[in-house]
Amino acid sequence: MSERKEKPENSSMAMDEKEMRELGKEMEELETNQELKENGRRPDPVQNEKNKKK
């Protein structure tokens, strides 16, 4: 990412729309909590606790 700015103008994780699209693609490939459990792995406990309270 040689074109990266020093600080994002909008104070977000992504510097621009292109980077936002790339991050979205990465997130789509992440396993859900249920998929993690099915594969014998533990989901993030903080996220898991939030889901239980709903």
All heavy atoms as TSV, in Angstrom:
chain	resi	resn	atom	element	x	y	z
A	1	MET	N	N	0.834	-1.183	0.000
A	1	MET	CA	C	0.000	0.000	0.000
A	1	MET	C	C	0.878	1.245	0.000
A	1	MET	O	O	0.950	1.966	0.972
A	1	MET	CB	C	-0.936	0.012	1.185
A	1	MET	CG	C	-1.845	-1.189	1.278
A	1	MET	SD	S	-3.174	-0.869	2.422
A	1	MET	CE	C	-4.492	-0.775	1.234
A	2	SER	N	N	1.537	1.473	-1.049
A	2	SER	CA	C	2.449	2.598	-1.142
A	2	SER	C	C	1.722	3.934	-1.210
A	2	SER	O	O	2.318	4.970	-0.969
A	2	SER	CB	C	3.345	2.424	-2.353
A	2	SER	OG	O	2.573	2.371	-3.525
A	3	GLU	N	N	0.434	3.935	-1.526
A	3	GLU	CA	C	-0.317	5.175	-1.662
A	3	GLU	C	C	-0.973	5.603	-0.345
A	3	GLU	O	O	-1.738	6.547	-0.324
A	3	GLU	CB	C	-1.398	4.992	-2.728
A	3	GLU	CG	C	-0.844	4.664	-4.091
A	3	GLU	CD	C	-1.946	4.374	-5.090
A	3	GLU	OE1	O	-3.054	4.917	-4.940
A	3	GLU	OE2	O	-1.704	3.588	-6.000
A	4	ARG	N	N	-0.683	4.930	0.744
A	4	ARG	CA	C	-1.349	5.183	2.017
A	4	ARG	C	C	-1.011	6.571	2.563
A	4	ARG	O	O	0.136	6.990	2.569
A	4	ARG	CB	C	-0.939	4.114	3.006
A	4	ARG	CG	C	-1.759	4.116	4.258
A	4	ARG	CD	C	-1.416	2.895	5.077
A	4	ARG	NE	N	-2.239	2.858	6.241
A	4	ARG	CZ	C	-3.241	2.018	6.416
A	4	ARG	NH1	N	-3.491	1.114	5.511
A	4	ARG	NH2	N	-3.962	2.045	7.503
A	5	LYS	N	N	-2.048	7.248	3.055
A	5	LYS	CA	C	-1.865	8.565	3.667
A	5	LYS	C	C	-1.405	8.385	5.110
A	5	LYS	O	O	-1.528	7.318	5.692
A	5	LYS	CB	C	-3.197	9.309	3.667
A	5	LYS	CG	C	-3.759	9.575	2.294
A	5	LYS	CD	C	-5.099	10.250	2.416
A	5	LYS	CE	C	-5.744	10.417	1.061
A	5	LYS	NZ	N	-7.077	11.004	1.164
A	6	GLU	N	N	-0.890	9.431	5.704
A	6	GLU	CA	C	-0.448	9.375	7.100
A	6	GLU	C	C	-1.629	9.161	8.044
A	6	GLU	O	O	-1.567	8.366	8.943
A	6	GLU	CB	C	0.283	10.666	7.472
A	6	GLU	CG	C	1.644	10.805	6.827
A	6	GLU	CD	C	2.614	9.745	7.311
A	6	GLU	OE1	O	2.646	9.451	8.515
A	6	GLU	OE2	O	3.344	9.203	6.467
A	7	LYS	N	N	-2.715	9.892	7.846
A	7	LYS	CA	C	-3.879	9.813	8.729
A	7	LYS	C	C	-5.141	9.853	7.880
A	7	LYS	O	O	-5.259	10.693	6.987
A	7	LYS	CB	C	-3.867	10.998	9.700
A	7	LYS	CG	C	-4.990	10.974	10.695
A	7	LYS	CD	C	-4.895	12.149	11.645
A	7	LYS	CE	C	-6.078	12.135	12.602
A	7	LYS	NZ	N	-6.112	13.319	13.453
A	8	PRO	N	N	-6.108	8.975	8.141
A	8	PRO	CA	C	-7.335	9.010	7.359
A	8	PRO	C	C	-8.109	10.308	7.603
A	8	PRO	O	O	-8.119	10.830	8.718
A	8	PRO	CB	C	-8.115	7.800	7.846
A	8	PRO	CG	C	-7.554	7.478	9.165
A	8	PRO	CD	C	-6.125	7.949	9.152
A	9	GLU	N	N	-8.753	10.809	6.578
A	9	GLU	CA	C	-9.514	12.046	6.700
A	9	GLU	C	C	-10.775	11.852	7.530
A	9	GLU	O	O	-11.274	12.770	8.149
A	9	GLU	CB	C	-9.885	12.566	5.310
A	9	GLU	CG	C	-8.675	13.019	4.512
A	9	GLU	CD	C	-9.027	13.445	3.103
A	9	GLU	OE1	O	-10.225	13.612	2.802
A	9	GLU	OE2	O	-8.105	13.615	2.304
A	10	ASN	N	N	-11.307	10.608	7.541
A	10	ASN	CA	C	-12.566	10.362	8.230
A	10	ASN	C	C	-12.397	9.597	9.547
A	10	ASN	O	O	-13.362	9.123	10.110
A	10	ASN	CB	C	-13.520	9.605	7.312
A	10	ASN	CG	C	-12.951	8.275	6.883
A	10	ASN	OD1	O	-11.866	7.897	7.284
A	10	ASN	ND2	N	-13.697	7.563	6.062
A	11	SER	N	N	-11.175	9.435	10.037
A	11	SER	CA	C	-10.873	8.763	11.307
A	11	SER	C	C	-11.418	7.337	11.369
A	11	SER	O	O	-11.855	6.881	12.404
A	11	SER	CB	C	-11.427	9.573	12.477
A	11	SER	OG	O	-10.855	10.845	12.514
A	12	SER	N	N	-11.393	6.630	10.272
A	12	SER	CA	C	-11.869	5.252	10.260
A	12	SER	C	C	-10.711	4.301	10.007
A	12	SER	O	O	-9.579	4.716	9.792
A	12	SER	CB	C	-12.935	5.075	9.178
A	12	SER	OG	O	-12.347	5.217	7.901
A	13	MET	N	N	-11.002	3.001	10.001
A	13	MET	CA	C	-9.973	1.995	9.756
A	13	MET	C	C	-9.467	2.064	8.319
A	13	MET	O	O	-8.300	1.846	8.059
A	13	MET	CB	C	-10.533	0.603	10.016
A	13	MET	CG	C	-10.756	0.299	11.469
A	13	MET	SD	S	-11.539	-1.307	11.749
A	13	MET	CE	C	-10.651	-2.384	10.691
A	14	ALA	N	N	-10.364	2.327	7.387
A	14	ALA	CA	C	-10.004	2.340	5.971
A	14	ALA	C	C	-9.690	3.765	5.529
A	14	ALA	O	O	-10.380	4.712	5.886
A	14	ALA	CB	C	-11.151	1.777	5.148
A	15	MET	N	N	-8.644	3.896	4.740
A	15	MET	CA	C	-8.227	5.213	4.262
A	15	MET	C	C	-9.097	5.716	3.111
A	15	MET	O	O	-9.286	6.910	2.958
A	15	MET	CB	C	-6.783	5.169	3.771
A	15	MET	CG	C	-5.810	4.805	4.839
A	15	MET	SD	S	-5.654	6.167	5.978
A	15	MET	CE	C	-4.184	5.689	6.825
A	16	ASP	N	N	-9.600	4.792	2.297
A	16	ASP	CA	C	-10.391	5.191	1.137
A	16	ASP	C	C	-11.354	4.053	0.767
A	16	ASP	O	O	-11.372	3.001	1.397
A	16	ASP	CB	C	-9.492	5.553	-0.045
A	16	ASP	CG	C	-8.488	4.456	-0.382
A	16	ASP	OD1	O	-8.770	3.273	-0.124
A	16	ASP	OD2	O	-7.427	4.793	-0.929
A	17	GLU	N	N	-12.160	4.291	-0.248
A	17	GLU	CA	C	-13.170	3.309	-0.645
A	17	GLU	C	C	-12.543	1.992	-1.099
A	17	GLU	O	O	-13.052	0.913	-0.792
A	17	GLU	CB	C	-14.046	3.872	-1.764
A	17	GLU	CG	C	-15.206	2.967	-2.105
A	17	GLU	CD	C	-16.129	3.563	-3.147
A	17	GLU	OE1	O	-16.013	4.769	-3.446
A	17	GLU	OE2	O	-16.970	2.808	-3.663
A	18	LYS	N	N	-11.425	2.066	-1.795
A	18	LYS	CA	C	-10.757	0.848	-2.263
A	18	LYS	C	C	-10.350	-0.031	-1.073
A	18	LYS	O	O	-10.591	-1.235	-1.067
A	18	LYS	CB	C	-9.527	1.211	-3.097
A	18	LYS	CG	C	-8.771	0.007	-3.611
A	18	LYS	CD	C	-7.552	0.425	-4.401
A	18	LYS	CE	C	-6.753	-0.792	-4.835
A	18	LYS	NZ	N	-5.504	-0.437	-5.470
A	19	GLU	N	N	-9.750	0.584	-0.081
A	19	GLU	CA	C	-9.325	-0.175	1.099
A	19	GLU	C	C	-10.537	-0.715	1.861
A	19	GLU	O	O	-10.504	-1.824	2.396
A	19	GLU	CB	C	-8.476	0.703	2.005
A	19	GLU	CG	C	-7.820	-0.058	3.133
A	19	GLU	CD	C	-6.848	0.780	3.938
A	19	GLU	OE1	O	-6.627	1.962	3.615
A	19	GLU	OE2	O	-6.303	0.227	4.901
A	20	MET	N	N	-11.625	0.052	1.891
A	20	MET	CA	C	-12.844	-0.391	2.556
A	20	MET	C	C	-13.408	-1.634	1.873
A	20	MET	O	O	-13.822	-2.581	2.536
A	20	MET	CB	C	-13.882	0.737	2.549
A	20	MET	CG	C	-15.115	0.410	3.347
A	20	MET	SD	S	-16.228	1.815	3.553
A	20	MET	CE	C	-16.561	2.291	1.878
A	21	ARG	N	N	-13.393	-1.658	0.553
A	21	ARG	CA	C	-13.867	-2.829	-0.183
A	21	ARG	C	C	-12.991	-4.052	0.108
A	21	ARG	O	O	-13.487	-5.156	0.295
A	21	ARG	CB	C	-13.885	-2.548	-1.677
A	21	ARG	CG	C	-14.951	-1.567	-2.096
A	21	ARG	CD	C	-14.869	-1.316	-3.599
A	21	ARG	NE	N	-15.685	-0.207	-3.989
A	21	ARG	CZ	C	-16.957	-0.325	-4.405
A	21	ARG	NH1	N	-17.502	-1.508	-4.465
A	21	ARG	NH2	N	-17.638	0.733	-4.755
A	22	GLU	N	N	-11.673	-3.840	0.168
A	22	GLU	CA	C	-10.747	-4.938	0.456
A	22	GLU	C	C	-10.993	-5.499	1.856
A	22	GLU	O	O	-11.011	-6.714	2.059
A	22	GLU	CB	C	-9.302	-4.463	0.312
A	22	GLU	CG	C	-8.899	-4.180	-1.114
A	22	GLU	CD	C	-7.532	-3.532	-1.241
A	22	GLU	OE1	O	-6.821	-3.404	-0.219
A	22	GLU	OE2	O	-7.181	-3.159	-2.371
A	23	LEU	N	N	-11.204	-4.620	2.840
A	23	LEU	CA	C	-11.485	-5.064	4.200
A	23	LEU	C	C	-12.807	-5.836	4.257
A	23	LEU	O	O	-12.920	-6.825	4.972
A	23	LEU	CB	C	-11.541	-3.868	5.154
A	23	LEU	CG	C	-10.212	-3.207	5.490
A	23	LEU	CD1	C	-10.431	-1.908	6.244
A	23	LEU	CD2	C	-9.336	-4.142	6.295
A	24	GLY	N	N	-13.788	-5.390	3.498
A	24	GLY	CA	C	-15.073	-6.088	3.441
A	24	GLY	C	C	-14.921	-7.499	2.910
A	24	GLY	O	O	-15.514	-8.445	3.440
A	25	LYS	N	N	-14.100	-7.658	1.879
A	25	LYS	CA	C	-13.860	-8.993	1.313
A	25	LYS	C	C	-13.189	-9.895	2.339
A	25	LYS	O	O	-13.524	-11.072	2.462
A	25	LYS	CB	C	-12.995	-8.897	0.063
A	25	LYS	CG	C	-13.723	-8.302	-1.122
A	25	LYS	CD	C	-12.800	-8.166	-2.316
A	25	LYS	CE	C	-13.504	-7.468	-3.463
A	25	LYS	NZ	N	-12.606	-7.245	-4.598
A	26	GLU	N	N	-12.234	-9.342	3.087
A	26	GLU	CA	C	-11.553	-10.115	4.124
A	26	GLU	C	C	-12.543	-10.550	5.205
A	26	GLU	O	O	-12.511	-11.684	5.668
A	26	GLU	CB	C	-10.433	-9.302	4.766
A	26	GLU	CG	C	-9.242	-9.069	3.869
A	26	GLU	CD	C	-8.196	-8.183	4.515
A	26	GLU	OE1	O	-8.179	-8.048	5.755
A	26	GLU	OE2	O	-7.393	-7.604	3.761
A	27	MET	N	N	-13.436	-9.652	5.602
A	27	MET	CA	C	-14.394	-9.954	6.658
A	27	MET	C	C	-15.401	-11.014	6.218
A	27	MET	O	O	-15.843	-11.820	7.039
A	27	MET	CB	C	-15.103	-8.680	7.109
A	27	MET	CG	C	-14.192	-7.727	7.846
A	27	MET	SD	S	-14.998	-6.204	8.345
A	27	MET	CE	C	-16.116	-6.823	9.586
A	28	GLU	N	N	-15.771	-11.015	4.948
A	28	GLU	CA	C	-16.706	-12.011	4.441
A	28	GLU	C	C	-16.148	-13.423	4.575
A	28	GLU	O	O	-16.910	-14.376	4.730
A	28	GLU	CB	C	-17.049	-11.735	2.976
A	28	GLU	CG	C	-17.974	-10.567	2.783
A	28	GLU	CD	C	-18.240	-10.263	1.318
A	28	GLU	OE1	O	-17.595	-10.868	0.442
A	28	GLU	OE2	O	-19.100	-9.410	1.058
A	29	GLU	N	N	-14.831	-13.553	4.548
A	29	GLU	CA	C	-14.195	-14.861	4.616
A	29	GLU	C	C	-13.992	-15.353	6.049
A	29	GLU	O	O	-13.658	-16.513	6.250
A	29	GLU	CB	C	-12.854	-14.824	3.879
A	29	GLU	CG	C	-13.024	-14.592	2.390
A	29	GLU	CD	C	-11.704	-14.517	1.657
A	29	GLU	OE1	O	-10.674	-14.904	2.231
A	29	GLU	OE2	O	-11.704	-14.062	0.511
A	30	LEU	N	N	-14.204	-14.489	7.042
A	30	LEU	CA	C	-14.038	-14.895	8.433
A	30	LEU	C	C	-15.122	-15.889	8.828
A	30	LEU	O	O	-16.257	-15.811	8.374
A	30	LEU	CB	C	-14.107	-13.673	9.362
A	30	LEU	CG	C	-12.980	-12.672	9.249
A	30	LEU	CD1	C	-13.263	-11.467	10.146
A	30	LEU	CD2	C	-11.655	-13.301	9.610
A	31	GLU	N	N	-14.762	-16.813	9.699
A	31	GLU	CA	C	-15.725	-17.799	10.167
A	31	GLU	C	C	-16.651	-17.172	11.203
A	31	GLU	O	O	-16.240	-16.324	11.992
A	31	GLU	CB	C	-14.998	-18.982	10.804
A	31	GLU	CG	C	-14.177	-19.791	9.834
A	31	GLU	CD	C	-13.405	-20.888	10.511
A	31	GLU	OE1	O	-12.593	-20.564	11.399
A	31	GLU	OE2	O	-13.628	-22.054	10.153
A	32	THR	N	N	-17.905	-17.616	11.221
A	32	THR	CA	C	-18.859	-17.166	12.231
A	32	THR	C	C	-18.572	-17.906	13.533
A	32	THR	O	O	-17.832	-18.892	13.550
A	32	THR	CB	C	-20.302	-17.462	11.794
A	32	THR	OG1	O	-20.464	-18.888	11.700
A	32	THR	CG2	C	-20.637	-16.791	10.475
A	33	ASN	N	N	-19.177	-17.444	14.632
A	33	ASN	CA	C	-19.006	-18.130	15.908
A	33	ASN	C	C	-19.444	-19.583	15.794
A	33	ASN	O	O	-18.796	-20.478	16.328
A	33	ASN	CB	C	-19.790	-17.431	17.006
A	33	ASN	CG	C	-19.114	-16.173	17.495
A	33	ASN	OD1	O	-17.966	-15.902	17.143
A	33	ASN	ND2	N	-19.804	-15.408	18.312
A	34	GLN	N	N	-20.556	-19.833	15.125
A	34	GLN	CA	C	-21.057	-21.198	14.970
A	34	GLN	C	C	-20.059	-22.058	14.193
A	34	GLN	O	O	-19.796	-23.201	14.561
A	34	GLN	CB	C	-22.421	-21.193	14.261
A	34	GLN	CG	C	-23.062	-22.561	14.185
A	34	GLN	CD	C	-23.342	-23.144	15.556
A	34	GLN	OE1	O	-23.725	-22.437	16.478
A	34	GLN	NE2	N	-23.148	-24.437	15.691
A	35	GLU	N	N	-19.497	-21.520	13.131
A	35	GLU	CA	C	-18.503	-22.266	12.339
A	35	GLU	C	C	-17.263	-22.573	13.166
A	35	GLU	O	O	-16.700	-23.671	13.072
A	35	GLU	CB	C	-18.125	-21.479	11.087
A	35	GLU	CG	C	-19.237	-21.408	10.060
A	35	GLU	CD	C	-18.946	-20.432	8.935
A	35	GLU	OE1	O	-18.189	-19.466	9.128
A	35	GLU	OE2	O	-19.500	-20.652	7.846
A	36	LEU	N	N	-16.845	-21.621	13.986
A	36	LEU	CA	C	-15.694	-21.854	14.856
A	36	LEU	C	C	-15.976	-23.002	15.818
A	36	LEU	O	O	-15.146	-23.892	16.009
A	36	LEU	CB	C	-15.346	-20.589	15.642
A	36	LEU	CG	C	-14.734	-19.442	14.839
A	36	LEU	CD1	C	-14.654	-18.181	15.698
A	36	LEU	CD2	C	-13.367	-19.816	14.318
A	37	LYS	N	N	-17.174	-22.989	16.432
A	37	LYS	CA	C	-17.545	-24.050	17.369
A	37	LYS	C	C	-17.580	-25.404	16.683
A	37	LYS	O	O	-17.123	-26.400	17.240
A	37	LYS	CB	C	-18.904	-23.746	17.992
A	37	LYS	CG	C	-18.879	-22.582	18.955
A	37	LYS	CD	C	-20.272	-22.273	19.471
A	37	LYS	CE	C	-20.294	-21.036	20.337
A	37	LYS	NZ	N	-21.656	-20.692	20.784
A	38	GLU	N	N	-18.123	-25.455	15.470
A	38	GLU	CA	C	-18.211	-26.709	14.728
A	38	GLU	C	C	-16.825	-27.254	14.394
A	38	GLU	O	O	-16.649	-28.459	14.278
A	38	GLU	CB	C	-19.017	-26.508	13.445
A	38	GLU	CG	C	-20.491	-26.306	13.692
A	38	GLU	CD	C	-21.261	-25.893	12.456
A	38	GLU	OE1	O	-20.661	-25.784	11.362
A	38	GLU	OE2	O	-22.477	-25.668	12.572
A	39	ASN	N	N	-15.846	-26.374	14.258
A	39	ASN	CA	C	-14.477	-26.782	13.948
A	39	ASN	C	C	-13.635	-26.991	15.200
A	39	ASN	O	O	-12.411	-27.113	15.124
A	39	ASN	CB	C	-13.807	-25.751	13.027
A	39	ASN	CG	C	-14.434	-25.721	11.656
A	39	ASN	OD1	O	-14.873	-26.738	11.154
A	39	ASN	ND2	N	-14.476	-24.541	11.053
A	40	GLY	N	N	-14.282	-27.000	16.378
A	40	GLY	CA	C	-13.572	-27.249	17.627
A	40	GLY	C	C	-12.779	-26.076	18.149
A	40	GLY	O	O	-11.871	-26.240	18.953
A	41	ARG	N	N	-13.129	-24.880	17.699
A	41	ARG	CA	C	-12.429	-23.671	18.152
A	41	ARG	C	C	-13.387	-22.828	18.980
A	41	ARG	O	O	-14.600	-22.970	18.880
A	41	ARG	CB	C	-11.910	-22.888	16.948
A	41	ARG	CG	C	-10.900	-23.728	16.160
A	41	ARG	CD	C	-10.510	-23.088	14.861
A	41	ARG	NE	N	-9.752	-21.878	15.100
A	41	ARG	CZ	C	-9.570	-20.940	14.175
A	41	ARG	NH1	N	-10.091	-21.068	12.979
A	41	ARG	NH2	N	-8.863	-19.866	14.452
A	42	ARG	N	N	-12.845	-21.929	19.801
A	42	ARG	CA	C	-13.677	-21.073	20.644
A	42	ARG	C	C	-13.802	-19.687	20.018
A	42	ARG	O	O	-12.805	-19.095	19.618
A	42	ARG	CB	C	-13.085	-20.932	22.028
A	42	ARG	CG	C	-13.145	-22.214	22.819
A	42	ARG	CD	C	-12.751	-22.005	24.234
A	42	ARG	NE	N	-11.447	-21.350	24.316
A	42	ARG	CZ	C	-10.769	-21.163	25.426
A	42	ARG	NH1	N	-11.264	-21.581	26.551
A	42	ARG	NH2	N	-9.605	-20.565	25.414
A	43	PRO	N	N	-15.028	-19.149	19.961
A	43	PRO	CA	C	-15.202	-17.784	19.447
A	43	PRO	C	C	-14.696	-16.765	20.462
A	43	PRO	O	O	-14.454	-17.090	21.621
A	43	PRO	CB	C	-16.711	-17.665	19.251
A	43	PRO	CG	C	-17.301	-18.683	20.143
A	43	PRO	CD	C	-16.289	-19.780	20.293
A	44	ASP	N	N	-14.567	-15.540	20.020
A	44	ASP	CA	C	-14.152	-14.439	20.879
A	44	ASP	C	C	-15.154	-14.320	22.029
A	44	ASP	O	O	-16.336	-14.097	21.800
A	44	ASP	CB	C	-14.119	-13.154	20.060
A	44	ASP	CG	C	-13.685	-11.939	20.857
A	44	ASP	OD1	O	-13.548	-12.035	22.091
A	44	ASP	OD2	O	-13.479	-10.888	20.239
A	45	PRO	N	N	-14.716	-14.466	23.277
A	45	PRO	CA	C	-15.660	-14.448	24.395
A	45	PRO	C	C	-16.415	-13.131	24.538
A	45	PRO	O	O	-17.574	-13.127	24.915
A	45	PRO	CB	C	-14.788	-14.712	25.621
A	45	PRO	CG	C	-13.395	-14.592	25.185
A	45	PRO	CD	C	-13.351	-14.666	23.698
A	46	VAL	N	N	-15.806	-12.006	24.217
A	46	VAL	CA	C	-16.493	-10.727	24.343
A	46	VAL	C	C	-17.663	-10.671	23.368
A	46	VAL	O	O	-18.776	-10.325	23.736
A	46	VAL	CB	C	-15.523	-9.550	24.094
A	46	VAL	CG1	C	-16.266	-8.236	24.077
A	46	VAL	CG2	C	-14.442	-9.534	25.157
A	47	GLN	N	N	-17.459	-11.040	22.131
A	47	GLN	CA	C	-18.537	-11.039	21.150
A	47	GLN	C	C	-19.600	-12.058	21.524
A	47	GLN	O	O	-20.786	-11.813	21.381
A	47	GLN	CB	C	-17.988	-11.358	19.762
A	47	GLN	CG	C	-17.098	-10.278	19.226
A	47	GLN	CD	C	-16.498	-10.642	17.886
A	47	GLN	OE1	O	-16.866	-11.634	17.282
A	47	GLN	NE2	N	-15.557	-9.840	17.430
A	48	ASN	N	N	-19.172	-13.202	22.010
A	48	ASN	CA	C	-20.103	-14.255	22.378
A	48	ASN	C	C	-21.003	-13.793	23.522
A	48	ASN	O	O	-22.191	-14.052	23.522
A	48	ASN	CB	C	-19.327	-15.515	22.774
A	48	ASN	CG	C	-20.190	-16.754	22.774
A	48	ASN	OD1	O	-21.208	-16.783	22.109
A	48	ASN	ND2	N	-19.781	-17.747	23.515
A	49	GLU	N	N	-20.459	-13.096	24.508
A	49	GLU	CA	C	-21.245	-12.605	25.632
A	49	GLU	C	C	-22.269	-11.576	25.168
A	49	GLU	O	O	-23.396	-11.565	25.642
A	49	GLU	CB	C	-20.337	-12.002	26.698
A	49	GLU	CG	C	-19.492	-13.011	27.432
A	49	GLU	CD	C	-20.315	-14.050	28.168
A	49	GLU	OE1	O	-21.324	-13.675	28.808
A	49	GLU	OE2	O	-19.964	-15.240	28.096
A	50	LYS	N	N	-21.917	-10.712	24.233
A	50	LYS	CA	C	-22.855	-9.719	23.713
A	50	LYS	C	C	-24.042	-10.412	23.059
A	50	LYS	O	O	-25.179	-9.988	23.203
A	50	LYS	CB	C	-22.174	-8.792	22.711
A	50	LYS	CG	C	-21.226	-7.809	23.325
A	50	LYS	CD	C	-20.581	-6.937	22.255
A	50	LYS	CE	C	-19.553	-6.011	22.839
A	50	LYS	NZ	N	-18.882	-5.222	21.800
A	51	ASN	N	N	-23.791	-11.470	22.312
A	51	ASN	CA	C	-24.858	-12.182	21.626
A	51	ASN	C	C	-25.809	-12.855	22.609
A	51	ASN	O	O	-26.994	-12.959	22.358
A	51	ASN	CB	C	-24.287	-13.222	20.653
A	51	ASN	CG	C	-23.642	-12.582	19.448
A	51	ASN	OD1	O	-23.969	-11.470	19.088
A	51	ASN	ND2	N	-22.725	-13.291	18.831
A	52	LYS	N	N	-25.313	-13.325	23.742
A	52	LYS	CA	C	-26.149	-13.981	24.742
A	52	LYS	C	C	-27.119	-13.006	25.377
A	52	LYS	O	O	-28.204	-13.368	25.774
A	52	LYS	CB	C	-25.281	-14.629	25.817
A	52	LYS	CG	C	-24.598	-15.881	25.376
A	52	LYS	CD	C	-23.822	-16.488	26.528
A	52	LYS	CE	C	-23.121	-17.749	26.096
A	52	LYS	NZ	N	-22.311	-18.318	27.197
A	53	LYS	N	N	-26.718	-11.734	25.531
A	53	LYS	CA	C	-27.547	-10.734	26.196
A	53	LYS	C	C	-28.714	-10.269	25.341
A	53	LYS	O	O	-29.679	-9.735	25.839
A	53	LYS	CB	C	-26.696	-9.529	26.594
A	53	LYS	CG	C	-25.707	-9.845	27.695
A	53	LYS	CD	C	-24.880	-8.622	28.041
A	53	LYS	CE	C	-23.842	-8.991	29.092
A	53	LYS	NZ	N	-22.995	-7.838	29.420
A	54	LYS	N	N	-28.650	-10.467	24.043
A	54	LYS	CA	C	-29.702	-9.971	23.135
A	54	LYS	C	C	-30.977	-10.726	23.263
A	54	LYS	O	O	-31.304	-11.696	23.578
A	54	LYS	CB	C	-29.231	-10.011	21.688
A	54	LYS	CG	C	-28.228	-8.943	21.419
A	54	LYS	CD	C	-27.867	-8.923	19.955
A	54	LYS	CE	C	-26.850	-7.817	19.713
A	54	LYS	NZ	N	-26.417	-7.758	18.359
